[in-house]
Amino acid sequence: MARIVFMGTPPFSVDVLNALVGADYEVVGVVTQPDRPVGRKWQLTPTPVKEAALKHEIPVFQPEKIKEDYEQVLAWQPDLIITAAFGQIIPKVLLDAPKLGCINVHASLLPKYRGGAPIHQAIMDGNSETGVTIMYMDVAMDTGDMIAKVSVPIEDEDHTGRLFEKLAHAGSKLLIETLPKLMAGEIQAEKQNADEATFAWNIKREQEVIDWNRPARAVYNQVRGLHPWPVAFTTLEDGTAVKIWWGKPVEFSGDNAKPGTVLETSKQGIIVACGENSAFAITDLQLAGKKRMEVSAVLNGTHPFGIGTRLG
């Protein structure tokens, strides 16, 4: 049986690793990111993939920079390297080592959304469909020849967390269906059309800021695209940040209110004017220094969301 080294980090990767183990493939080693401090107490925490690998009693390697520290991977003598959201660029010495090559389970329909945040970006852009591509890896970012694809619809209530789960399931299933053909040498890979390529780089802080001048639908796509991490935010008039965990576009009869203006506070939420004479209801938020709360609880106490208040 082929010796497989698996590389991954977040929960998306865990599904893929579990699928390999469940299908009785020989995973001889797992590579994941180093343990990082998490939470207010900065407690050193292993990655989800490390936790899963240890449960399966698979050896774990955690290089700070795989480009410089890769000898352990070579020592495992892999016939195939499989990556899924590992988070580092794989050096050419590793790409060239396995006889069956290196393949990646990527959460988009390549060549669309190359990069580290394809799921976030697909939702933020308002797409109705995304998917998973299994591809051969090369030295550039997500440019390798495509082996297999599966499409997954994006429902209106989907957020990044939910779509991660859907794509992890779809990608794991596709990988298990694809591996026998790959190992039998029956793969007919397809080159990507570079002219159709788009990019989804890791989310930057400025992408988390809500621009109320945009239509409410675009605000909604941003909020759900950044839920449950890293979470969209706006600012109060004094500049204090407020995380917007959830909300929805709503009908509102007021005309030509300046975007960012609080129009109404009710059971429906904190209604904020948006661009193109639309409105967005904030239903779930987090004030600075506070816990995440539903709007009904916020409005029951002292709050900074008086009608006419400007956000952003």
Contacts in CASP RR format, 6 or more apart in sequence:
PFRMAT RR
TARGET T0000
AUTHOR 0000-0000-0000
METHOD contacts of the structure
MODEL  1
MARIVFMGTPPFSVDVLNALVGADYEVVGVVTQPDRPVGRKWQLTPTPVK
EAALKHEIPVFQPEKIKEDYEQVLAWQPDLIITAAFGQIIPKVLLDAPKL
GCINVHASLLPKYRGGAPIHQAIMDGNSETGVTIMYMDVAMDTGDMIAKV
SVPIEDEDHTGRLFEKLAHAGSKLLIETLPKLMAGEIQAEKQNADEATFA
WNIKREQEVIDWNRPARAVYNQVRGLHPWPVAFTTLEDGTAVKIWWGKPV
EFSGDNAKPGTVLETSKQGIIVACGENSAFAITDLQLAGKKRMEVSAVLN
GTHPFGIGTRLG
1 25 0 8 1.000
1 26 0 8 1.000
2 25 0 8 1.000
2 26 0 8 1.000
2 79 0 8 1.000
2 80 0 8 1.000
2 100 0 8 1.000
2 183 0 8 1.000
3 26 0 8 1.000
3 28 0 8 1.000
3 76 0 8 1.000
3 77 0 8 1.000
3 78 0 8 1.000
3 79 0 8 1.000
3 80 0 8 1.000
4 20 0 8 1.000
4 25 0 8 1.000
4 26 0 8 1.000
4 27 0 8 1.000
4 28 0 8 1.000
4 29 0 8 1.000
4 78 0 8 1.000
4 79 0 8 1.000
4 80 0 8 1.000
4 81 0 8 1.000
4 82 0 8 1.000
5 27 0 8 1.000
5 28 0 8 1.000
5 29 0 8 1.000
5 30 0 8 1.000
5 31 0 8 1.000
5 73 0 8 1.000
5 76 0 8 1.000
5 78 0 8 1.000
5 80 0 8 1.000
5 81 0 8 1.000
5 82 0 8 1.000
5 98 0 8 1.000
6 13 0 8 1.000
6 16 0 8 1.000
6 17 0 8 1.000
6 20 0 8 1.000
6 27 0 8 1.000
6 29 0 8 1.000
6 30 0 8 1.000
6 31 0 8 1.000
6 49 0 8 1.000
6 53 0 8 1.000
6 81 0 8 1.000
6 82 0 8 1.000
6 83 0 8 1.000
6 84 0 8 1.000
7 30 0 8 1.000
7 31 0 8 1.000
7 32 0 8 1.000
7 66 0 8 1.000
7 81 0 8 1.000
7 82 0 8 1.000
7 83 0 8 1.000
7 84 0 8 1.000
7 86 0 8 1.000
7 90 0 8 1.000
8 16 0 8 1.000
8 17 0 8 1.000
8 30 0 8 1.000
8 31 0 8 1.000
8 32 0 8 1.000
8 33 0 8 1.000
8 47 0 8 1.000
8 49 0 8 1.000
8 83 0 8 1.000
8 84 0 8 1.000
8 85 0 8 1.000
8 86 0 8 1.000
8 87 0 8 1.000
9 32 0 8 1.000
9 33 0 8 1.000
9 47 0 8 1.000
9 48 0 8 1.000
9 49 0 8 1.000
9 85 0 8 1.000
9 86 0 8 1.000
9 87 0 8 1.000
10 47 0 8 1.000
10 48 0 8 1.000
10 49 0 8 1.000
10 85 0 8 1.000
10 164 0 8 1.000
11 48 0 8 1.000
11 164 0 8 1.000
11 165 0 8 1.000
11 168 0 8 1.000
12 84 0 8 1.000
12 85 0 8 1.000
12 107 0 8 1.000
12 164 0 8 1.000
12 167 0 8 1.000
12 168 0 8 1.000
13 32 0 8 1.000
13 48 0 8 1.000
13 49 0 8 1.000
13 84 0 8 1.000
13 85 0 8 1.000
13 86 0 8 1.000
14 48 0 8 1.000
14 49 0 8 1.000
14 51 0 8 1.000
14 52 0 8 1.000
14 168 0 8 1.000
15 168 0 8 1.000
15 169 0 8 1.000
15 171 0 8 1.000
15 172 0 8 1.000
16 82 0 8 1.000
16 84 0 8 1.000
16 105 0 8 1.000
16 168 0 8 1.000
16 171 0 8 1.000
16 172 0 8 1.000
16 175 0 8 1.000
17 27 0 8 1.000
17 30 0 8 1.000
17 49 0 8 1.000
17 52 0 8 1.000
17 53 0 8 1.000
17 56 0 8 1.000
17 84 0 8 1.000
18 52 0 8 1.000
18 172 0 8 1.000
19 172 0 8 1.000
19 173 0 8 1.000
19 175 0 8 1.000
19 176 0 8 1.000
20 27 0 8 1.000
20 82 0 8 1.000
20 175 0 8 1.000
20 176 0 8 1.000
21 27 0 8 1.000
21 56 0 8 1.000
21 58 0 8 1.000
23 176 0 8 1.000
23 179 0 8 1.000
25 179 0 8 1.000
27 56 0 8 1.000
27 58 0 8 1.000
28 58 0 8 1.000
28 59 0 8 1.000
28 76 0 8 1.000
28 77 0 8 1.000
28 78 0 8 1.000
29 53 0 8 1.000
29 58 0 8 1.000
29 59 0 8 1.000
29 60 0 8 1.000
29 61 0 8 1.000
29 76 0 8 1.000
30 49 0 8 1.000
30 50 0 8 1.000
30 53 0 8 1.000
30 58 0 8 1.000
30 59 0 8 1.000
30 60 0 8 1.000
30 61 0 8 1.000
31 60 0 8 1.000
31 61 0 8 1.000
31 62 0 8 1.000
31 63 0 8 1.000
31 66 0 8 1.000
31 73 0 8 1.000
31 86 0 8 1.000
32 47 0 8 1.000
32 49 0 8 1.000
32 50 0 8 1.000
32 53 0 8 1.000
32 60 0 8 1.000
32 61 0 8 1.000
32 62 0 8 1.000
32 86 0 8 1.000
33 47 0 8 1.000
33 62 0 8 1.000
33 86 0 8 1.000
33 87 0 8 1.000
33 88 0 8 1.000
34 62 0 8 1.000
34 63 0 8 1.000
34 64 0 8 1.000
35 44 0 8 1.000
35 45 0 8 1.000
35 46 0 8 1.000
35 47 0 8 1.000
35 50 0 8 1.000
35 62 0 8 1.000
36 44 0 8 1.000
36 45 0 8 1.000
36 47 0 8 1.000
37 43 0 8 1.000
37 44 0 8 1.000
37 45 0 8 1.000
38 44 0 8 1.000
38 45 0 8 1.000
46 54 0 8 1.000
50 60 0 8 1.000
50 62 0 8 1.000
53 59 0 8 1.000
53 60 0 8 1.000
54 60 0 8 1.000
59 76 0 8 1.000
61 72 0 8 1.000
61 73 0 8 1.000
63 69 0 8 1.000
63 70 0 8 1.000
63 72 0 8 1.000
63 88 0 8 1.000
65 88 0 8 1.000
66 73 0 8 1.000
66 88 0 8 1.000
66 89 0 8 1.000
66 90 0 8 1.000
66 91 0 8 1.000
66 94 0 8 1.000
67 88 0 8 1.000
67 89 0 8 1.000
67 91 0 8 1.000
70 91 0 8 1.000
70 93 0 8 1.000
70 94 0 8 1.000
73 81 0 8 1.000
73 94 0 8 1.000
73 97 0 8 1.000
74 93 0 8 1.000
74 94 0 8 1.000
74 97 0 8 1.000
78 97 0 8 1.000
78 98 0 8 1.000
79 98 0 8 1.000
79 99 0 8 1.000
79 100 0 8 1.000
80 98 0 8 1.000
80 99 0 8 1.000
80 100 0 8 1.000
80 101 0 8 1.000
80 102 0 8 1.000
80 103 0 8 1.000
80 182 0 8 1.000
80 183 0 8 1.000
81 90 0 8 1.000
81 94 0 8 1.000
81 95 0 8 1.000
81 97 0 8 1.000
81 98 0 8 1.000
81 101 0 8 1.000
81 102 0 8 1.000
81 103 0 8 1.000
81 137 0 8 1.000
82 102 0 8 1.000
82 103 0 8 1.000
82 104 0 8 1.000
82 105 0 8 1.000
82 175 0 8 1.000
83 90 0 8 1.000
83 102 0 8 1.000
83 103 0 8 1.000
83 104 0 8 1.000
83 105 0 8 1.000
83 137 0 8 1.000
84 104 0 8 1.000
84 105 0 8 1.000
85 105 0 8 1.000
85 107 0 8 1.000
85 116 0 8 1.000
87 116 0 8 1.000
89 141 0 8 1.000
90 102 0 8 1.000
90 137 0 8 1.000
92 139 0 8 1.000
94 102 0 8 1.000
95 101 0 8 1.000
95 102 0 8 1.000
95 137 0 8 1.000
95 138 0 8 1.000
95 139 0 8 1.000
100 182 0 8 1.000
100 183 0 8 1.000
101 136 0 8 1.000
101 137 0 8 1.000
102 136 0 8 1.000
102 137 0 8 1.000
103 134 0 8 1.000
103 135 0 8 1.000
103 136 0 8 1.000
103 137 0 8 1.000
103 147 0 8 1.000
103 182 0 8 1.000
104 134 0 8 1.000
104 135 0 8 1.000
104 136 0 8 1.000
104 137 0 8 1.000
104 142 0 8 1.000
105 132 0 8 1.000
105 134 0 8 1.000
105 171 0 8 1.000
105 172 0 8 1.000
105 174 0 8 1.000
105 175 0 8 1.000
106 118 0 8 1.000
106 132 0 8 1.000
106 133 0 8 1.000
106 134 0 8 1.000
106 135 0 8 1.000
106 142 0 8 1.000
107 118 0 8 1.000
107 119 0 8 1.000
107 130 0 8 1.000
107 131 0 8 1.000
107 132 0 8 1.000
107 164 0 8 1.000
107 167 0 8 1.000
107 171 0 8 1.000
108 114 0 8 1.000
108 118 0 8 1.000
108 119 0 8 1.000
108 122 0 8 1.000
108 130 0 8 1.000
108 131 0 8 1.000
108 132 0 8 1.000
108 133 0 8 1.000
108 200 0 8 1.000
109 129 0 8 1.000
109 130 0 8 1.000
109 131 0 8 1.000
109 132 0 8 1.000
109 133 0 8 1.000
109 149 0 8 1.000
109 151 0 8 1.000
110 133 0 8 1.000
110 135 0 8 1.000
110 142 0 8 1.000
110 146 0 8 1.000
110 149 0 8 1.000
110 192 0 8 1.000
111 142 0 8 1.000
111 143 0 8 1.000
111 192 0 8 1.000
111 193 0 8 1.000
111 194 0 8 1.000
111 196 0 8 1.000
111 197 0 8 1.000
111 198 0 8 1.000
112 196 0 8 1.000
112 197 0 8 1.000
112 198 0 8 1.000
113 121 0 8 1.000
113 122 0 8 1.000
113 130 0 8 1.000
113 198 0 8 1.000
113 199 0 8 1.000
113 200 0 8 1.000
114 141 0 8 1.000
114 142 0 8 1.000
114 143 0 8 1.000
114 197 0 8 1.000
114 198 0 8 1.000
114 199 0 8 1.000
114 200 0 8 1.000
115 141 0 8 1.000
115 142 0 8 1.000
115 199 0 8 1.000
115 200 0 8 1.000
115 201 0 8 1.000
115 202 0 8 1.000
116 200 0 8 1.000
116 201 0 8 1.000
116 202 0 8 1.000
117 200 0 8 1.000
117 201 0 8 1.000
117 202 0 8 1.000
117 203 0 8 1.000
118 130 0 8 1.000
118 200 0 8 1.000
119 130 0 8 1.000
119 160 0 8 1.000
119 161 0 8 1.000
119 163 0 8 1.000
119 164 0 8 1.000
119 167 0 8 1.000
120 160 0 8 1.000
120 200 0 8 1.000
120 203 0 8 1.000
120 225 0 8 1.000
120 226 0 8 1.000
121 200 0 8 1.000
122 130 0 8 1.000
122 154 0 8 1.000
122 163 0 8 1.000
122 200 0 8 1.000
123 154 0 8 1.000
123 158 0 8 1.000
123 159 0 8 1.000
123 160 0 8 1.000
123 163 0 8 1.000
123 221 0 8 1.000
123 224 0 8 1.000
123 225 0 8 1.000
124 207 0 8 1.000
124 221 0 8 1.000
124 222 0 8 1.000
124 225 0 8 1.000
124 226 0 8 1.000
125 221 0 8 1.000
126 154 0 8 1.000
126 221 0 8 1.000
127 154 0 8 1.000
128 153 0 8 1.000
128 154 0 8 1.000
129 151 0 8 1.000
129 152 0 8 1.000
129 153 0 8 1.000
129 154 0 8 1.000
130 151 0 8 1.000
130 152 0 8 1.000
130 154 0 8 1.000
130 163 0 8 1.000
130 167 0 8 1.000
131 149 0 8 1.000
131 150 0 8 1.000
131 151 0 8 1.000
131 152 0 8 1.000
131 167 0 8 1.000
131 170 0 8 1.000
132 149 0 8 1.000
132 150 0 8 1.000
132 152 0 8 1.000
132 167 0 8 1.000
132 170 0 8 1.000
132 171 0 8 1.000
132 174 0 8 1.000
133 146 0 8 1.000
133 148 0 8 1.000
133 149 0 8 1.000
134 146 0 8 1.000
134 147 0 8 1.000
134 148 0 8 1.000
134 149 0 8 1.000
134 171 0 8 1.000
134 174 0 8 1.000
134 175 0 8 1.000
134 178 0 8 1.000
135 142 0 8 1.000
135 144 0 8 1.000
135 145 0 8 1.000
135 146 0 8 1.000
135 147 0 8 1.000
135 189 0 8 1.000
135 192 0 8 1.000
136 144 0 8 1.000
136 145 0 8 1.000
136 147 0 8 1.000
136 189 0 8 1.000
137 144 0 8 1.000
138 144 0 8 1.000
143 192 0 8 1.000
143 194 0 8 1.000
143 197 0 8 1.000
144 191 0 8 1.000
144 192 0 8 1.000
145 189 0 8 1.000
145 190 0 8 1.000
145 191 0 8 1.000
145 192 0 8 1.000
146 189 0 8 1.000
146 190 0 8 1.000
146 191 0 8 1.000
146 192 0 8 1.000
147 178 0 8 1.000
147 182 0 8 1.000
147 187 0 8 1.000
147 189 0 8 1.000
148 174 0 8 1.000
148 177 0 8 1.000
148 178 0 8 1.000
149 174 0 8 1.000
150 170 0 8 1.000
150 171 0 8 1.000
150 173 0 8 1.000
150 174 0 8 1.000
152 163 0 8 1.000
152 166 0 8 1.000
152 167 0 8 1.000
152 170 0 8 1.000
154 163 0 8 1.000
157 224 0 8 1.000
158 166 0 8 1.000
158 224 0 8 1.000
159 224 0 8 1.000
159 225 0 8 1.000
159 227 0 8 1.000
159 228 0 8 1.000
160 224 0 8 1.000
160 225 0 8 1.000
160 226 0 8 1.000
160 227 0 8 1.000
160 228 0 8 1.000
160 229 0 8 1.000
161 227 0 8 1.000
161 228 0 8 1.000
161 229 0 8 1.000
178 187 0 8 1.000
181 187 0 8 1.000
203 226 0 8 1.000
203 230 0 8 1.000
207 226 0 8 1.000
208 226 0 8 1.000
208 230 0 8 1.000
208 231 0 8 1.000
208 232 0 8 1.000
208 233 0 8 1.000
209 232 0 8 1.000
209 233 0 8 1.000
209 234 0 8 1.000
209 235 0 8 1.000
209 312 0 8 1.000
210 219 0 8 1.000
210 222 0 8 1.000
210 223 0 8 1.000
210 232 0 8 1.000
210 233 0 8 1.000
210 234 0 8 1.000
210 244 0 8 1.000
210 311 0 8 1.000
210 312 0 8 1.000
211 219 0 8 1.000
212 219 0 8 1.000
212 234 0 8 1.000
212 259 0 8 1.000
212 260 0 8 1.000
212 272 0 8 1.000
212 273 0 8 1.000
212 274 0 8 1.000
212 275 0 8 1.000
212 280 0 8 1.000
212 311 0 8 1.000
212 312 0 8 1.000
213 259 0 8 1.000
213 274 0 8 1.000
213 275 0 8 1.000
214 222 0 8 1.000
214 274 0 8 1.000
214 275 0 8 1.000
215 274 0 8 1.000
215 275 0 8 1.000
215 276 0 8 1.000
215 278 0 8 1.000
216 249 0 8 1.000
216 250 0 8 1.000
216 274 0 8 1.000
216 275 0 8 1.000
216 278 0 8 1.000
216 279 0 8 1.000
216 280 0 8 1.000
217 249 0 8 1.000
217 278 0 8 1.000
219 249 0 8 1.000
219 274 0 8 1.000
219 280 0 8 1.000
220 247 0 8 1.000
220 248 0 8 1.000
220 249 0 8 1.000
220 280 0 8 1.000
222 232 0 8 1.000
223 232 0 8 1.000
223 244 0 8 1.000
223 245 0 8 1.000
223 246 0 8 1.000
223 247 0 8 1.000
224 246 0 8 1.000
225 232 0 8 1.000
226 232 0 8 1.000
227 245 0 8 1.000
227 246 0 8 1.000
228 245 0 8 1.000
231 243 0 8 1.000
231 244 0 8 1.000
231 245 0 8 1.000
231 286 0 8 1.000
232 243 0 8 1.000
232 244 0 8 1.000
233 241 0 8 1.000
233 242 0 8 1.000
233 243 0 8 1.000
233 244 0 8 1.000
234 241 0 8 1.000
234 242 0 8 1.000
234 244 0 8 1.000
234 260 0 8 1.000
234 311 0 8 1.000
234 312 0 8 1.000
235 241 0 8 1.000
235 242 0 8 1.000
235 311 0 8 1.000
235 312 0 8 1.000
236 242 0 8 1.000
236 304 0 8 1.000
236 309 0 8 1.000
236 311 0 8 1.000
236 312 0 8 1.000
237 304 0 8 1.000
237 309 0 8 1.000
237 310 0 8 1.000
237 311 0 8 1.000
240 287 0 8 1.000
240 288 0 8 1.000
241 288 0 8 1.000
242 285 0 8 1.000
242 286 0 8 1.000
242 287 0 8 1.000
242 288 0 8 1.000
242 311 0 8 1.000
243 285 0 8 1.000
243 286 0 8 1.000
243 292 0 8 1.000
244 282 0 8 1.000
244 284 0 8 1.000
244 285 0 8 1.000
245 284 0 8 1.000
245 285 0 8 1.000
245 286 0 8 1.000
245 292 0 8 1.000
246 282 0 8 1.000
246 283 0 8 1.000
246 284 0 8 1.000
247 269 0 8 1.000
247 280 0 8 1.000
247 281 0 8 1.000
247 282 0 8 1.000
247 283 0 8 1.000
247 284 0 8 1.000
248 280 0 8 1.000
248 281 0 8 1.000
248 283 0 8 1.000
249 274 0 8 1.000
249 278 0 8 1.000
249 279 0 8 1.000
249 280 0 8 1.000
249 281 0 8 1.000
250 268 0 8 1.000
250 271 0 8 1.000
250 279 0 8 1.000
250 280 0 8 1.000
250 281 0 8 1.000
251 279 0 8 1.000
252 263 0 8 1.000
252 264 0 8 1.000
252 271 0 8 1.000
252 273 0 8 1.000
252 278 0 8 1.000
252 279 0 8 1.000
254 263 0 8 1.000
254 277 0 8 1.000
255 277 0 8 1.000
256 277 0 8 1.000
257 263 0 8 1.000
257 273 0 8 1.000
258 273 0 8 1.000
258 310 0 8 1.000
259 273 0 8 1.000
259 274 0 8 1.000
259 275 0 8 1.000
260 272 0 8 1.000
260 273 0 8 1.000
260 274 0 8 1.000
260 310 0 8 1.000
260 311 0 8 1.000
260 312 0 8 1.000
261 272 0 8 1.000
261 273 0 8 1.000
261 308 0 8 1.000
261 309 0 8 1.000
261 310 0 8 1.000
261 311 0 8 1.000
262 270 0 8 1.000
262 271 0 8 1.000
262 272 0 8 1.000
262 305 0 8 1.000
262 306 0 8 1.000
262 307 0 8 1.000
262 308 0 8 1.000
262 309 0 8 1.000
262 310 0 8 1.000
262 311 0 8 1.000
263 271 0 8 1.000
263 272 0 8 1.000
263 273 0 8 1.000
263 279 0 8 1.000
263 307 0 8 1.000
263 308 0 8 1.000
264 270 0 8 1.000
264 271 0 8 1.000
264 307 0 8 1.000
265 271 0 8 1.000
265 295 0 8 1.000
265 299 0 8 1.000
265 305 0 8 1.000
265 306 0 8 1.000
265 307 0 8 1.000
267 296 0 8 1.000
268 281 0 8 1.000
268 283 0 8 1.000
269 281 0 8 1.000
269 282 0 8 1.000
269 283 0 8 1.000
269 295 0 8 1.000
269 296 0 8 1.000
269 299 0 8 1.000
270 281 0 8 1.000
270 282 0 8 1.000
270 285 0 8 1.000
270 295 0 8 1.000
270 298 0 8 1.000
270 299 0 8 1.000
270 305 0 8 1.000
271 279 0 8 1.000
271 280 0 8 1.000
271 281 0 8 1.000
272 279 0 8 1.000
272 280 0 8 1.000
272 281 0 8 1.000
272 282 0 8 1.000
272 311 0 8 1.000
273 279 0 8 1.000
274 280 0 8 1.000
282 295 0 8 1.000
283 294 0 8 1.000
283 295 0 8 1.000
284 292 0 8 1.000
284 293 0 8 1.000
284 294 0 8 1.000
284 295 0 8 1.000
285 292 0 8 1.000
285 293 0 8 1.000
285 295 0 8 1.000
285 298 0 8 1.000
286 292 0 8 1.000
286 293 0 8 1.000
287 293 0 8 1.000
287 298 0 8 1.000
287 304 0 8 1.000
298 305 0 8 1.000
299 305 0 8 1.000
END
